[in-house]
Amino acid sequence: MVSQLPPFKRHTVFAALLALLGAHAVQAADASTPLLNPLFQDHAVLQRDQADPVWGHAKPHEAVTISFAGQDIHAQADAHGRWEASLPARAAGGPYTLTATTADGATQTIHDVLVGDVWLCSGQSNMVLQVKRALDARAEVQDASNDRIRVLTVDNVSSVALQESIPASDHWLKTTPDTVAEFSATCYFFARELQKDVPVPMGLIVAAWGGSRIEPWMSDAALRKVGGYDASLDLLAEYRKNPAHAGEPWSRLWQAWWRSRPGIAKNDEPWNPADVTDTGWLTAPIERGAWQHWGKPELANFTGMLWYRTTVTLTKAQAAQHATLNFTANEIDQTWVNGRWVGTGYGGGDLRAYAIPPGVLHEGKNLIAVNVLNTYRDGGIYGPASQRALHLADGSSVPLDPWQYQTVPSAYGAPPNVPWQSTSGLTMLYNGMIAPLGHYAFRGELWYQGESNTGDAGSYRKLLEAWRTDERARFGAHLPLLIAQLSSFGPASTHPGESGWADVREAQRLVAAEDPRSALAVSVDIGERYDIHPANKQELGRRLARAARHVVYGETLAPSGPTPVSAQQNGDTVTLSFDHVDGHLVAYSADHPIGFELCGAKAGSCYYALADIHGTQIVLHAHPSADSVTRVRYCWADSPICTLYDQAGLPASPFQLTITPTLSHP
């Protein structure tokens, strides 16, 4: 199933947010609208050595003068009042002031502006994870004092429409013991490490949301180019115009997915009152909490999907009233009343409140069916019994107990995601958290995401390539991209097998390798088997900084450790050649590196192979009795143990290569 993490902030904002910078003096006819976009505020960092776009709002067609570092730049607002100008390229330095003034004397000044290198840091919860949760957090927070690293964290905003501004609560912050604890640890440690070799101010804009798939971070146009998303995007467009009209087609889409599952009987529709039977349904001890805590061995470590159902008996007078259905659930629910879909929600332990359309309830027994998908931990319907109720317009409530449940086989796969859901929908985070950044000038972007796409990893490479193109369309065609490869997580493997985590890592490796302005930071060796959020973000920051020094600043050092180049077979041996090796290859804690597999063409044909190191090459020994091998894999598991490094202490990335036979010479 989809490996989706619980977000740190679980709220959704669908309205346009106008950010008001109360800390800055604004003298204008409409004091509620600053002249400068909220990105431009005290302590901001601008990109050095290139023109910096700056923009804001004034009266329609009004002339605006922007003064910065002794230079004046002129702009004029369009018919909607939006203006934009370009500040001349400037070397690193500051602090400066930046002032915008209109012809009628309205003015706004921001202070303490630095010029240096600005980085966008995006992704899911491992990018969100704060310094206060990293290794040695107390000392890291206590000792932080750096006026030349500044961070702006974009609040979680999910939107069906493109937004122009970040929320008013988002501010550029200097690095101090009072501020650093909440900074993105990956982003902050990257900048701190990089500054040792690139001694300029560092500005960090963090736009990340825990549990997010890659699709919400992509624009409508990008997803349509990828293909396969048109129907969902069209439904999202309908939802944008009239949310009430989108529910029924979404319900039909979800139900069609359910009916298409292998083994589903014709009348197996748990939401349909006409198909209610007791077969396969068990009592749900909801009072014990999440299903993992029910004391049922088959559910103790289960992440996936459960059906819940209950009935509520109403009088004629009760059924005629407006009603709201309430319950608490984690993580994604689809909810029906008497066969009518009434809502979907996302969040960990969040209270659902679904209005029941008129005519859905009736006198007598009413069926409530809830499908809950949980992909991390503590799944299902739980919480105080008082939160499970049908609230009627006359102020009375009807409790919803007892419940029954039925487990959904994991072989059914992942269901479709409602397109307007914040972290697993389409375009929602691009609209709410990337579009408001306009065309801000960046030195590069860091991307730490992929855990939530491991359940259907086969499409991740294509999506990641399209996402990169999308970011470059907005922030510049040559925007460098630094990818943090997925760390290890989960039980260690005891035999070769298939792995969605390995598939995503391979997609990340290939996307970085195909583009000269992209690089990879390998982190499979610094994961934590029992924690999907590894705390050693300092080492990850060091590796990302090294990758930046190579791909962004042109240093000749290897960007990310040993890189596989080729695999050639000669008899019963396969020789792997590596590039970007500092010195020679080494194995930790043994004479031979482990984790190598030789595979045939079919899934399930892999076996572990003995490996020997020869300088910058690895020689694998095939089983004489095994079928012919066509592929070689290394550290191919959710949580592999990887022991191959170079003399600089950098790990080789997990990989899969096609084996080519050695040409024989007459």
Buried (B, 14 or more C-beta within 10 A) or exposed (E): BBBBBBBBEBEBBBEBBBBBBEEBEBEBEEEEBBBBBBBBBBBBBBBBBBEBBBBBBBBEEBBBBBBBBEEEBEBBBEEEBBBBBBBEEBEBEBEBBBBBBBEEEBBBBBBBBBBBBBBBBBBBBBBBBBBBBBBEBEEBBEEBEBEBBBBBBBBBBBBBEBBBBBBBEBBBBBBEEEBBBBBBBBBBBBBBBBBEEBEBBBBBBBBBBBBBBBBBBBBBEBBBBBEEBEEBBBBBEBBBEEEEEBBEBBBEBBBEBBEEBEEEEEEBBBBBBEBBEEEEBEEBBBEEBBBBBBEBEEBEEBBBBBBBBBBBEBEEEBBBBEBBBBBBBBBBBBBBBBBBBBBBBBBBBBEBEBEBBEEBBEEEEBBBBBBBBBBBBBBBBBBEEEBBBBBBEEEEBBEBEEBBBBBBEEEBBBBBBBBBBBBBBBBBBBBBBBBBBBEBBBBBBBBBBBBBBBBBBEBBBBBBBBBBEBBBEBBBEEBBBBBBBBBBBBEEBEEBBEBBBBBBBBBBBBBBBEBEBBBBBBBBBBBBBEEBBBBBBBBBBBBBBBBBBBBBBEBEEBBBBBBBEBBBBEEEBBBBBBEBBBEBBBBBEEEEBBBBBBBBEEEEBBBBBEBBBEEBBBBBBBEEEBBEBBBBBBBBBBBBBBBBBBEBEBBBBBBBBEBEEEEEEE
